Amino acid sequence: MGQESESHPSNVYLAIPAILGIGFMLHIAQSFMVPFVVAVLLAILFAPFQVFLRRKGVPSVLGSLIIFVIIFSVFTILGFCLYGSIRSVLANSNKYAEKFNFILVQIADFAKTRLDYDLEKHIWNSENGQILTFISPESVFETIEASLGSFVGFFSNLLTMLLFLMFMLLSRETLKRKIYEFLNSQRVEDQAGRLMLNSIVEQIQDYLWLKSLISISTGFSVWLAAIILGLDFAIVWGFLAFLLNFIPSIGPILAAIPPILLAVFQYFDYLGWALLIAIVMVLIQFISGNIVEPKLMGDRLNLNILVVLLCLFVWGMIWGFVGMILSVPLTASLNIIFNNSRRYRHISILLSN
């Protein structure tokens, strides 16, 4: 008993550098690991479709090829649409810069005539005025244009992910058999191991499908509302809403802020219309996050908000923005695995509400 109590703290001390080392290795191997993780999630997501094709008599190789083509087509079309939309923004950058300067002049005139305060003297021409350079359209457009240089990298990562996905789909049965053999080697009964594995996969599939459908619906609603209300860059806001919807609580708020700011910027002369756009954007996110998602998802996520914030921070440090998007699906999947394991169920208790 004494030896066990002494070894427990030492195990904790060994676990900390091990976790830090794993995080460092994941950061170094980002270009390899991100496509791999996305491929794993997509393989789980599309496994029911693969089973459906096989039951219809479609050979495994052909079924995997069909899924490959579908995913490649969706990502390619979406990538070209986003790329074209951003290019059109850059082509009209002068118009937005003029609008930005006009708004600054209007604000300065209002402050000087109504509030008797000279913004140009006390703010814009002082050291505090540097923030205007940071948030100016010119600075934003330069940042966007620099990011477009990685568009070739996007297709490189896409092809890498699809290559992983193809091998996972083709070796699905082999992988299942290997997992069964591993469980048997860990003294887990064959039938119990199969039931546990099937339960884990089904729960992760249910979560990923429901979360993806809700995110797609939210993104489509934002895109459609932006089109109807005449808001620029509609596809960008729709795609942003789709991505950030994977982050509970915080994501919908972050997704609503940019289009609202643009609405004020774009319709500064018609603030009533900008207010309407803001109300619609907030309403879409509210309905999606507080009505639709809780009703459909139930307690499938069941992650503590502090755990969500911690995961966002940790995965954001490891893989940047992509890591923040993947953080909650990864953590939710791990939580499902821990919850179905007697040995690690205590970890699930810590992660859950």
Secondary structure, DSSP 8 states (H G I E B T S, - for coil): -HHHHHHHHHHHHHHHHHHHHHHHHHHHTHHHHHHHHHHHHHHHHHHHHHHHHHHTT--HHHHHHHHHHHHHHHHHHHHHHHHHHHHHHHHTHHHHHHHHHHHHHHHHHHHHHHS---HIIIIITSGGGHHHHHHSHHHHHHHHHHHGGGHHHHHHHHHHHHHHHHHHHHTHHHHHHHHHHHHHHTT--HHHHHHHHHHHHHHHHHHHHHHHHHHHHHHHHHHHHHHHHT-SSHHHHHHHHHHHTTSTTHHHHHHHHHHHHHHHHHTTT-HHHHHHHHHHHHHHHHHIIIIIHHHHHTTSS-B-HHHHHHHHHHHHHHHHHHHHHHHHHHHHHHHHHHHT-TTTHHHHHHHB-
